[in-house]
Amino acid sequence: ALVALTCLTMPLVFRLLRDNSIDRAASELSYPFYLVHYLVIALLEQTLEDAPPALMLSCTLGATLLLWVVAIRPFRKFTPKPTRSEPFVISPIPASIPALVPVQPDSTPQM
């Protein structure tokens, strides 16, 4: 029941958060965070024996922001801006397409 409720409410959540600046910033930083988190945590564990989780998180966020400012943001001007597309609508397939026209068993295709 919880899975079904989650599936039914996700379109509403996406619609409500699509113009949210916090959500946009989190999505911009999620991939750089993924790239650096293991490296930062491994370095902290080698350097400090008992590194507190808050230190690991703050160092990972700092490295994420540094990576974003130095390596990602400068190249954004070379990539095309995303556009908001029209909603996906399935239109009926016209019967004039030869591959979709039903063939009678006793008829032969005409060329």
C-alpha positions as CSV (number, residue, x, y, z in Angstrom):
1,A,0.0,0.0,0.0
2,L,2.9,2.4,0.8
3,V,4.5,1.6,-2.5
4,A,1.3,2.3,-4.4
5,L,0.8,5.6,-2.5
6,T,4.3,6.6,-3.3
7,C,3.9,5.8,-7.0
8,L,0.6,7.8,-7.1
9,T,2.0,10.9,-5.4
10,M,5.3,11.2,-7.1
11,P,4.0,13.1,-10.2
12,L,2.5,15.7,-7.7
13,V,5.7,16.0,-5.8
14,F,7.7,16.5,-9.0
15,R,5.2,19.1,-10.2
16,L,5.4,21.0,-6.9
17,L,9.2,21.0,-6.7
18,R,10.1,21.6,-10.3
19,D,10.8,25.3,-9.7
20,N,12.2,25.0,-6.2
21,S,15.7,26.4,-6.0
22,I,16.8,24.1,-3.2
23,D,15.7,21.0,-5.2
24,R,17.6,22.4,-8.2
25,A,20.8,23.0,-6.2
26,A,20.6,19.5,-4.7
27,S,20.2,18.0,-8.2
28,E,23.2,20.0,-9.5
29,L,25.4,18.8,-6.6
30,S,24.3,15.2,-6.4
31,Y,26.6,13.9,-9.1
32,P,29.7,15.7,-7.9
33,F,28.9,14.5,-4.4
34,Y,28.8,11.0,-5.7
35,L,32.1,11.4,-7.5
36,V,34.1,12.7,-4.4
37,H,32.4,11.1,-1.4
38,Y,34.3,7.9,-1.4
39,L,37.7,9.6,-2.0
40,V,37.1,12.1,0.8
41,I,35.9,9.5,3.3
42,A,38.9,7.2,2.5
43,L,41.4,10.0,2.9
44,L,39.8,11.1,6.2
45,E,39.8,7.5,7.5
46,Q,43.5,7.1,6.7
47,T,44.4,10.5,8.1
48,L,42.3,10.5,11.3
49,E,41.6,7.3,13.1
50,D,38.1,8.3,14.4
51,A,36.9,10.9,12.0
52,P,33.4,12.1,13.1
53,P,30.6,11.7,10.6
54,A,29.9,15.4,10.7
55,L,33.5,16.1,9.6
56,M,33.2,13.6,6.8
57,L,30.0,15.1,5.6
58,S,31.3,18.7,5.7
59,C,34.6,17.8,4.0
60,T,32.6,15.9,1.3
61,L,30.3,18.9,0.8
62,G,33.3,21.2,0.6
63,A,35.0,19.0,-2.0
64,T,31.7,18.8,-3.9
65,L,31.4,22.5,-4.1
66,L,35.0,22.9,-5.1
67,L,34.6,20.4,-7.9
68,W,31.4,22.1,-9.1
69,V,33.0,25.6,-9.1
70,V,36.3,24.5,-10.7
71,A,35.3,21.8,-13.1
72,I,31.6,21.8,-13.8
73,R,30.2,25.3,-13.7
74,P,32.8,26.8,-16.2
75,F,31.7,24.3,-18.8
76,R,28.0,25.0,-18.5
77,K,28.2,27.8,-21.0
78,F,29.2,25.3,-23.7
79,T,26.3,23.0,-23.1
80,P,22.8,23.7,-24.5
81,K,20.2,24.9,-22.0
82,P,17.5,22.4,-21.3
83,T,14.1,23.3,-22.6
84,R,10.8,22.4,-21.1
85,S,9.2,19.9,-23.5
86,E,5.6,19.5,-24.3
87,P,3.8,16.6,-22.5
88,F,4.2,13.3,-24.1
89,V,1.0,12.3,-25.9
90,I,0.4,9.1,-27.6
91,S,-1.4,9.8,-30.9
92,P,-3.2,7.1,-32.9
93,I,-1.2,5.5,-35.7
94,P,-2.7,6.3,-39.1
95,A,-3.8,3.2,-41.0
96,S,-2.1,4.4,-44.1
97,I,1.2,3.0,-42.9
98,P,1.6,-0.2,-45.0
99,A,3.3,-2.3,-42.3
100,L,0.3,-1.7,-40.0
101,V,-2.5,-2.4,-42.5
102,P,-3.9,-5.9,-41.8
103,V,-3.4,-8.3,-44.6
104,Q,-6.1,-10.8,-45.6
105,P,-4.9,-14.4,-45.7
106,D,-6.1,-14.9,-49.3
107,S,-4.7,-11.6,-50.7
108,T,-1.3,-11.1,-52.2
109,P,0.6,-7.8,-51.7
110,Q,0.5,-5.5,-54.7
111,M,3.6,-3.7,-55.8
